Amino acid sequence: MQFVSKLTSLSALVVALATAAVGCGGSSPDAKNGGSEKADGDLTGKAAPDFSLPLKSGKQWSLSDAQGKVLIVDFWATWCKPCRESFPALDELYKKHKKQGFELLAINIDDTPDEVDEFLKSTGVHFKIGFDPGGEKIAGKKYPIPTMPTTYVIDKSGKVRHVHAGFHDGEPDELEAEVTKLLGGGGDSDGDE
């Protein structure tokens, strides 16, 4: 009997660690929205779907505001531990490259923004924060969100170049390399049209 109890505890630990390693999992907008309103598959190599949304500053922001810039769009939520872990790395990336034509927009998908201020105060980020409450307008409808966070890297021409689902230890280096390449090599750095 004691063996079964230890085995059950070990199984629960493995599931918890796997969830933490990948991201926050099944509570994504894709899972909530489902059906025909879900975004279509992988956007890598395709034009980033257009959208506009309110920013924390009160201004309205549209994808066209980043025209000619390398852009990261990061979907996150206050309940997501990997999101909290990713914010300092994203902020460092933003501060390092913002004067070189780089923009970063983090889109919060919480149903209500009640906890957003506390989350942002604890992370101290400098990039733009947008809102898509419950993922009703953008997340899952225009951009597939397989897990939280999900990060899209978009080139200067508006094409999605990379998609990162979840956050792991090597992610900051990967994002740094991708952004640096796109800033130096232009919007179509890999040569295809």
C-alpha positions in Angstrom: 0.0 0.0 0.0 2.8 2.4 0.9 4.4 1.6 -2.5 1.2 2.6 -4.4 1.1 5.9 -2.4 4.7 6.7 -3.3 4.1 5.8 -6.9 1.0 8.1 -7.0 3.0 11.0 -5.5 5.9 10.4 -8.0 3.4 10.4 -10.9 1.9 13.7 -9.7 5.4 15.2 -9.4 6.3 14.2 -13.0 3.1 15.7 -14.4 3.7 19.0 -12.4 7.3 19.2 -13.6 6.4 18.5 -17.3 3.7 21.2 -17.2 6.1 23.7 -15.7 8.8 22.9 -18.2 6.6 23.4 -21.2 4.4 26.2 -20.1 1.0 26.8 -18.4 -0.7 24.4 -20.8 -4.4 23.7 -21.4 -5.9 27.0 -20.1 -4.9 28.8 -23.3 -7.4 30.8 -25.4 -7.2 28.1 -28.1 -8.5 25.6 -25.6 -11.3 28.0 -24.5 -12.3 29.3 -27.9 -12.2 26.0 -29.9 -14.1 25.4 -33.1 -14.0 27.6 -36.2 -13.0 30.7 -34.3 -9.7 29.2 -33.6 -6.6 30.6 -35.4 -5.4 28.5 -38.3 -2.3 26.3 -37.6 1.3 27.5 -37.8 1.9 31.1 -38.8 5.6 30.7 -39.4 6.5 32.2 -42.8 3.1 33.9 -43.2 2.1 37.5 -42.8 1.3 38.3 -39.2 -2.5 38.7 -38.8 -3.5 42.4 -38.3 -5.0 43.5 -35.0 -5.5 46.5 -32.8 -6.0 46.6 -29.0 -5.9 49.0 -26.1 -2.6 49.4 -24.3 -2.1 49.9 -20.5 -1.2 53.5 -21.3 -4.8 54.0 -22.6 -3.7 54.4 -26.2 -4.8 52.2 -29.0 -2.1 50.1 -30.8 -2.2 48.4 -34.2 0.1 45.9 -35.8 0.8 48.6 -38.4 2.4 50.7 -35.6 5.4 48.4 -35.8 5.7 48.6 -39.6 9.4 48.4 -40.6 10.4 47.1 -37.1 11.3 43.7 -35.8 8.5 42.9 -33.4 7.9 40.4 -30.6 4.3 39.7 -29.7 4.1 37.8 -26.4 0.8 36.3 -25.1 0.8 36.0 -21.3 -1.4 35.8 -18.2 -0.9 36.7 -14.5 -1.6 33.1 -13.4 1.2 31.8 -15.6 4.5 31.1 -13.7 6.6 30.7 -16.9 5.2 34.1 -18.1 6.6 35.7 -14.9 9.9 34.0 -15.5 10.1 35.3 -19.1 9.4 39.0 -18.4 12.9 39.9 -17.1 14.5 38.3 -20.2 12.1 40.0 -22.5 12.7 43.3 -20.8 16.5 43.0 -21.2 16.0 42.1 -24.9 13.7 45.2 -25.4 16.1 47.6 -23.6 19.0 46.3 -25.6 17.5 46.6 -29.1 14.7 49.3 -28.8 16.8 52.0 -30.4 17.7 49.7 -33.3 14.1 49.3 -34.6 12.8 46.6 -32.2 9.4 46.7 -30.6 7.9 44.3 -28.0 4.2 44.0 -27.2 3.1 41.7 -24.4 -0.7 40.9 -24.7 -2.4 40.0 -21.5 -5.3 37.5 -21.9 -6.7 37.5 -18.3 -10.5 37.7 -18.1 -10.1 40.8 -16.0 -7.0 42.9 -15.6 -7.4 43.1 -11.8 -4.0 41.5 -11.0 -2.1 43.0 -14.0 -0.8 46.0 -12.1 0.6 43.9 -9.3 2.2 41.5 -11.8 3.8 44.4 -13.7 5.0 46.2 -10.6 6.8 43.0 -9.5 8.4 42.5 -12.9 9.2 46.2 -13.6 9.1 45.9 -17.4 9.4 48.8 -19.9 7.8 47.4 -23.1 4.2 47.9 -24.2 1.4 46.0 -22.5 -1.8 45.3 -24.4 -5.1 43.7 -23.4 -7.2 41.0 -25.0 -9.5 40.0 -22.1 -10.2 36.3 -22.1 -8.4 36.0 -25.5 -11.7 37.0 -27.1 -10.3 39.1 -30.0 -6.8 38.1 -30.9 -5.4 35.2 -28.9 -6.6 31.9 -30.3 -8.7 33.6 -33.0 -5.9 35.2 -35.0 -2.8 33.7 -33.3 -2.6 30.1 -32.2 -1.7 29.9 -28.5 -0.8 26.3 -27.7 0.5 27.2 -24.2 1.3 30.1 -22.1 3.4 32.1 -22.8 3.4 32.0 -26.6 5.8 34.4 -28.3 5.8 35.4 -32.0 8.9 36.9 -33.6 7.8 39.1 -36.6 10.3 40.6 -39.1 10.4 44.1 -40.6 8.1 43.1 -43.5 5.4 41.8 -41.1 6.1 38.1 -41.6 6.1 35.7 -38.7 9.6 34.2 -38.5 9.6 32.2 -35.2 7.0 31.0 -32.7 8.0 30.0 -29.2 5.4 28.0 -27.1 6.3 28.0 -23.4 9.4 29.4 -21.8 12.6 27.4 -21.1 16.1 28.0 -19.9 17.6 28.6 -23.4 14.8 30.8 -24.6 16.5 34.2 -23.9 19.5 33.2 -26.0 17.3 32.0 -28.8 15.2 35.2 -28.9 18.4 37.3 -28.8 19.8 35.4 -31.8 16.6 35.7 -33.8 16.1 39.4 -33.1 19.7 40.3 -33.8 19.6 38.4 -37.1 16.4 40.1 -38.2 17.6 43.5 -37.2 20.8 43.1 -39.1 19.5 41.1 -42.0 16.3 43.0 -42.8 12.8 41.6 -42.9 13.5 38.7 -45.2 16.8 37.5 -43.7 16.5 34.0 -45.0 16.1 35.1 -48.6 12.7 33.6 -49.4 9.9 35.9 -50.7 
